Amino acid sequence: MKIISAIIKPFKLDDVREALADVGVEGMTVSEVKGFGRQKGHTELYRGAEYQVDFLPKVKLEIATQADNMEAIIEAITKAAQTGKIGDGKIFVYDLEHAVRIRTGETDLEAL
């Protein structure tokens, strides 16, 4: 089992959600986060004053899946989230050792 964690631009969330539904993803966790990478923030103008935005708004998706589905999910996220500009995001994959569905007590693949 794997956890796929993707950091994407907020306006791409609907496109990514639809792409994931097309490859059979039935659930995910979505969080609003802030951060920076190579772009290191940017400068904005507000009421005539310039100020530095160090942490940019992003969306973090977390998807628990069986290892067989990992590549299809990564491809769907990549295609749907890509704009070709700096700040498109990153995808990280982690091993998932154990999962439990609280309601039923099902474990591991049955819990996903």
VEXDREN-2710 file (C-alpha; in Angstrom, 1 decimal):
% VEXDREN-2710
k/r/px/py/pz
1/MET/0.0/0.0/0.0
2/LYS/1.1/3.5/-0.7
3/ILE/0.3/7.1/0.3
4/ILE/0.5/9.6/-2.5
5/SER/0.9/13.2/-1.4
6/ALA/0.6/15.9/-4.0
7/ILE/1.1/19.6/-3.6
8/ILE/-0.7/21.5/-6.5
9/LYS/-1.9/25.0/-7.4
10/PRO/-5.4/25.6/-5.9
11/PHE/-7.1/26.4/-9.2
12/LYS/-6.2/23.0/-10.5
13/LEU/-8.0/21.1/-7.7
14/ASP/-11.2/20.4/-9.7
15/ASP/-9.3/19.2/-12.8
16/VAL/-7.2/16.9/-10.6
17/ARG/-10.2/15.5/-8.8
18/GLU/-11.9/14.7/-12.1
19/ALA/-8.8/13.0/-13.4
20/LEU/-8.5/10.9/-10.3
21/ALA/-12.2/9.9/-10.5
22/ASP/-11.5/8.7/-14.0
23/VAL/-8.8/6.4/-12.8
24/GLY/-11.0/5.0/-10.0
25/VAL/-9.9/7.0/-7.0
26/GLU/-12.8/6.9/-4.6
27/GLY/-11.5/9.1/-1.8
28/MET/-8.8/11.6/-0.8
29/THR/-7.9/14.1/1.8
30/VAL/-7.5/17.7/0.7
31/SER/-5.8/20.4/2.8
32/GLU/-5.1/24.1/2.1
33/VAL/-1.4/24.7/2.8
34/LYS/1.2/27.4/2.2
35/GLY/4.8/26.9/1.1
36/PHE/7.5/27.7/-1.4
37/GLY/10.0/25.9/-3.5
38/ARG/12.3/27.3/-6.1
39/GLN/10.1/30.2/-6.9
40/LYS/10.6/31.5/-3.3
41/GLY/7.4/33.5/-3.2
42/HIS/6.7/36.7/-5.1
43/THR/6.0/40.4/-4.7
44/GLU/2.5/41.8/-4.7
45/LEU/1.1/45.3/-4.8
46/TYR/-1.7/46.2/-2.4
47/ARG/-3.1/49.8/-2.1
48/GLY/0.1/51.2/-3.6
49/ALA/2.4/49.4/-1.3
50/GLU/4.7/46.5/-2.4
51/TYR/5.1/43.5/-0.1
52/GLN/6.8/40.1/-0.3
53/VAL/4.6/37.0/-0.2
54/ASP/7.0/34.3/1.1
55/PHE/4.5/31.4/1.4
56/LEU/2.3/30.8/-1.5
57/PRO/-1.2/29.2/-1.2
58/LYS/-1.2/25.5/-2.4
59/VAL/-3.5/22.5/-2.0
60/LYS/-2.2/19.2/-0.6
61/LEU/-3.9/16.0/-1.7
62/GLU/-3.3/12.7/0.2
63/ILE/-4.5/9.4/-1.4
64/ALA/-4.1/6.0/0.1
65/THR/-4.0/3.3/-2.6
66/GLN/-2.7/-0.2/-3.4
67/ALA/0.7/-0.2/-5.0
68/ASP/-0.8/-1.4/-8.3
69/ASN/-2.7/1.9/-8.8
70/MET/0.2/4.2/-8.0
71/GLU/1.5/4.9/-11.5
72/ALA/-2.0/5.6/-12.9
73/ILE/-2.7/8.0/-10.1
74/ILE/0.6/9.8/-10.4
75/GLU/0.1/10.2/-14.2
76/ALA/-3.5/11.5/-13.7
77/ILE/-2.3/14.1/-11.2
78/THR/0.7/15.2/-13.3
79/LYS/-1.4/15.6/-16.5
80/ALA/-4.3/17.5/-14.7
81/ALA/-2.1/19.8/-12.5
82/GLN/0.5/20.8/-15.1
83/THR/0.5/24.3/-16.4
84/GLY/4.2/24.3/-17.6
85/LYS/5.0/27.2/-15.3
86/ILE/7.1/27.3/-12.1
87/GLY/5.1/26.3/-9.0
88/ASP/3.1/23.5/-10.5
89/GLY/3.9/21.4/-7.5
90/LYS/5.4/18.1/-6.4
91/ILE/4.2/14.5/-5.8
92/PHE/5.7/12.3/-3.0
93/VAL/5.0/8.6/-2.5
94/TYR/5.3/6.9/0.9
95/ASP/4.9/3.3/2.0
96/LEU/1.7/2.7/4.0
97/GLU/2.3/0.0/6.6
98/HIS/-1.2/-0.4/8.1
99/ALA/-4.7/1.1/7.6
100/VAL/-7.8/0.6/9.7
101/ARG/-11.4/1.7/8.9
102/ILE/-12.7/2.9/12.2
103/ARG/-16.3/2.1/11.6
104/THR/-15.9/-1.5/10.7
105/GLY/-12.5/-2.5/11.9
106/GLU/-11.4/-3.6/8.4
107/THR/-7.7/-3.4/7.9
108/ASP/-5.2/-2.8/5.2
109/LEU/-6.5/-3.1/1.6
110/GLU/-10.1/-3.7/2.8
111/ALA/-9.9/-0.4/4.7
112/LEU/-8.9/1.6/1.7
END
